[in-house]
Each structure stands twice: as C-alpha cells, then as structure tokens.
Amino acid sequence: MMRTTAASGAAERALRPTIGLGHAVALYVGAVLGAGVLVLPGQAASLAGPASLLAWAFVGLLGLPLALTFAALATRFPDAGGIATYATRAFGGHLGGIAGWWYFVAVAIGHVIVPLTGGYYVAAALGADQRFGYAFAAVILLLALASNLAGLRLSGRAQLALASGVAVLLLVAAVAAVPHAAPADFTPFAPHGLTGIGGAAVVLFFAFAGWEAIAHLAGEFRDVTRDLRRATTITVAVVVTLYLGVAFAVVVTGSYGTPQLDRVAVGGVLGTGLGVSASTAAGALAVVISLGTTNAFLAAGSRLGYALARERWMPAAMARLSGRDVPAVSACTVAAIGGVGLLAAALGGWGTEDLVTVPSTLVLLTYLVGMAAGIRLLTGRTRIAAVVAFALTAAVAPFAASYLVVPVVIGAIALGYRRSARMRASNAAGHG
C-alpha cells in the first residue's frame, strides 16, 4: 500500500530490516506448516475419506505458483501492507483496503483457531476435558504476543528452533507410519464424492495461508531480492512433503472420523508410527507448532494493521511503533481480537471445525485478488505463475459459495470505516 500523509505523525519511523535467509525459512515454515497440520488432516479425511489426499495434493500443487507469485510481488513492492499494497497498485485503493481487511480478519480468527488447536492437544496430554483447551490456548497466545513485542530478532531465533524441531518430528512420524499402510485403508476411496473433495480443498486453504503472511514482512528482509525467493523455494519443498506425509499417515492409521478424533489426529499418528505415548508426544508437538504459527501470524497481522492504519483504513494508533520498532499497538490489537474470540468460542462451545471455514474463505478470496494483481503487475514467468495460481484458486471458489456473505459484510464494514475516517479528517481540517 503506497504511503500517504494520512498517518504521518504515527508512522514517522520505518520498520528495520532484520530478517536473513534462515529466519525467513523459519517464519515461512512456521506460518505455512502451522497448527493446520495438527487438526486439518483429520478434518479433511472426515470430509473426503482417503480421497482427501487428492485435496492435499491439489492445494499443495497450488502452493508453488502462489508462493512464487507472492514472493515476486513482495520483492518488487516490499511493504508491510502485503496484499493491500499489491491490490492498491493493481486496482486502486478501495479494493486494496478491502483485501487488507479480509486478510486481517482471517489472521485475527486464526488467532482463535491456532492456539485452540494446541490447547486441545495439551488438554488431551494432561487427561483433562477439552473445555480446558481454551485456557491453554490463551497461554499460547500470550506467549506469542510477548515474543513479538520483544522484537523480530529474538522472535526469529525462537522461530528457527521451533520450525526445525517440528519438521524433523513430523517427518519421522510420517515415515514410521508407512509400514502400517494396507489396501483396506483406502476403501471406499471417496465416500462423499467430488463434493467432499472440494469441501476438503476449501478447508485446506487455511493450511496454506502462510504464503501471503510473510509478504507483510518483506520490508524487514536484509536482502529481500536474494533471500525471499530462496526462502520460498526451500519452504515449498519442506511444507508439501510434510503435509502430504502427515495426511497419508492419518489415513492409514485411521486417525479420523469424529470431531473429537479429528482434533487430535496427529496424536494417533505419533502413537502408531513411533510407538510412544500418543497424547504426551502430540501435546508437546502441538505447543511447539501452535506457538510457532501464532508467532508468525501475529507478526504478519500486526504489520498489516500497521499498514492499513497508515492509510486510514484502521485507527491511527495502530501505526505507532514501539522503542523496538515493533507495531506494538497493532500486535496487541490482533492478540486482543484473538483473546475475545477464544472467550466467545468457550462460551459458545465452538471448536476449530466450526471456525475454520470463515478464514479459509477469506484467504481464498485474498489469494484470488493477489493473483489477479500479480497478473497485472508482473511480467514473464512470474506472470505465468500468477495466471496458473488464479485459475486453480478459481476452480475451488464455487465450493465456498455458501460462505461468501462473510467477505461481503467485512467489505462493507471496511468501506464504512474508511468513509468515516475521511469525514473526521475533513472536519478536523475545517476546524483547523
């Protein structure tokens, strides 16, 4: 999003470049290989049966042109606004602001889903009722907020350690589950037909939402031209391999079928594949994954809020930087929305399976806008990647039609806020 003088007083200092290649890969892996790996393999298998592997393969294949397009856009326009910046440059400020709101809300709801996923596993490990998962989720959210407020340099070291441990453990668990595979595990292959596969693909967009998230941090790379594309390529290979491996392991171990089982599906994989206490191992893994994902998305969401506030699409206070050059008000706002969402979910008895479709739909639309912007702004091979990604994303969009009222309402709220902010600014100028 191009800078204006709208929030000049609140955003005089710029975000400092502190991200290198290792830190970038860790943030990418943490954002993309997130808490979705804990709950979505079971949920997708329940929706589509063993054919959920086709949905995983499709969305994983889509991840490559998506990732390359966002990397190209972020390299060319390294700004905290991310998708809002690209849409603004391609189609004007109104669509840019609306797309920014779509992704901001998706990230905010994600701060209910991701910590809650970890909370489920911790509750299971302790033998507690899953209702206690909401309290454990709140702790995970607070730890991620503290890490972000400390600054990306400290956050990055923790993220690298978290991502490395998660990748190794998931790979070992997936490989260990292979000997348990049998033809009967894949019969019936597609019990719910194409509708089930399409529904699973929509849900899985939340699993691959991190390709856009790191674009908001592009302005903080030490060498964005060199490191962002390299980090993208490495992450695509790691994430697709691990997601497919875990999804395969969930199917062959039968760790799916009910909401309660889906929520802790990876526990079954670890128990069967590694021969260890499933609840204990999965609980430890869940804390690591959920904290890493929450940390990465809180960083991305806070930068997006900072950029939107800079352009009067959100309150000006969110564009203020702390002494550590962190958009602290924006970070606290994202975390607060997540906290309120956790409280509402606890009171309403909502689980991750009830919440995930809304942010998945918002991410899907965000990707459509982002790829359309890529088609307009990029050239050569990166434009071809954007065309392919747009076509594949559009093929999934009809399966999310019943949820399109959500982005329409969010878009209306965004435009209403923008109009109100302009009126306040105009009145203030008139009185001055």
Salt bridges, closest charged atoms under 4 A:
ASP79 OD2 - ARG310 NH2 2.91
ASP129 OD1 - ARG131 NE 3.13
GLU212 OE1 - HIS216 NE2 2.86
GLU220 OE2 - ARG303 NE 2.98
ASP223 OD2 - ARG226 NE 3.89
ASP227 OD1 - ARG226 NE 2.77
ASP227 OD1 - ARG230 NH1 3.71
GLU311 OE2 - ARG310 NE 3.61
ASP325 OD1 - ARG13 NE 3.05
ASP325 OD2 - ARG16 NE 2.75
GLU353 OE2 - ARG263 NH2 2.49
